[in-house]
Structure formats: structure tokens, C-alpha cells
Amino acid sequence: MSADAVVMLIVAIVVVWGGLVAAVLKLRGHPDEQRPGEGTGEDR
């Protein structure tokens, strides 16, 4: 692979993994709140 291809590969990896890490950190700091009755099976 050429140097340009390696640089683009590294940039793509950093963008994808950086976005994943940012999303995890955001959710750890501000978890989604469930509405009353949501996810408990009460609406069946």
C-alpha cells in the first residue's frame, strides 16, 4: 500500500473509533431515561 493509502486508512480508523468512544462517554455521562411504562412489558 502506498503512503497515501495508509494515511487515509489511519484517518478512517480514528474517525470511526473516535466516534464510538465519544458516543460511549456521552451515554455514560447522560444515560437515556426511560419513560414510565416503557420497556417493562406493561403495554402488551
N, C-alpha and C positions, 0 to 999 in steps of 0.2 A: 504494500500500500504506500502511496505517496505521502509526503508530509502534510499536504492539504487535507487529504482524506482522514488522517489520524487526528488532526486538529478538529475537523468537523465532527468526528466520532466522539472526541472528548467533550466538545461543547454540547452535543446532543445528550450525552450521558449526564453531564452536570445539570442540564435543564430538567431532564426527567426526574432524576433522583432528588434534585433540589426542590422541585415542586412537591414531590412526595413527602419529603421531610418537613417542608413548610406546612403542608396540609395536616400532617400528624401533630405538629407542635400547636397549630391553631386549634385543632379539635381537643387536644389535651388541656389547653387553657380555657377554652369555651366550648364545653360539650353540648351537643344538641339536646334540647329539652323536649321530652315527650309531652304531648297534650293529654289531658285526662281521658282515660279510656282507650288510648291509642297503644296498640301493641300488647294489650292484656287479654285479647280474645273476647271482650265483652260485647263487641258489635256483631257477633255471629248469632 
